[in-house]
């Protein structure tokens, strides 16, 4: 079974899910829990040091990391060009990644300034006293 590990609110995960769905590839989605899930992700990726990020697609003992790589995998698996010319869109991917990074930075800054947002972020993950 193909498993996609990601964050439901991440634009990169949304991009990967859209590509898989558009290509008609069936997969199981698993939500990644930052911090708590990192040790297991590191083991699964065989990357004990350095950066680990989601989305990651696990396929038959192999992995495909990153939304653009997942889109390439999906397009190649179904053949043809269901997602268009992905080589031609690489420039746009760089621009959209920069915009997504900036958006994430703005959310983090505002969350750090809001105790209520921080409390909501822990809802369901950390038990209340």
C-alpha angles and dihedrals in degrees: 000000000000114000127195116201114198151123114270092219096047116107088213091057091046089052092050093047092048092052093049092046093046090052091048095241114156116222142157116244121217122187114232118223109210113228095005094055097040099091092053092045090052091052093047091048092042088230111126094169134038132028123337120186140173146263096071125165117209113204124175095327093317129096137219113201126199133029096262092049089049090051090051090049091050093048093047093047094056095037127221119059107294091154097039125239104337092186090060091051097054092098090054091048090058091050094046091047090053090050092048091049090051091048091050090050091053091050092049093049092050093044091052089054093050121068089190092056090049091051091049090050090059094046109128094002102070118036119235121244 
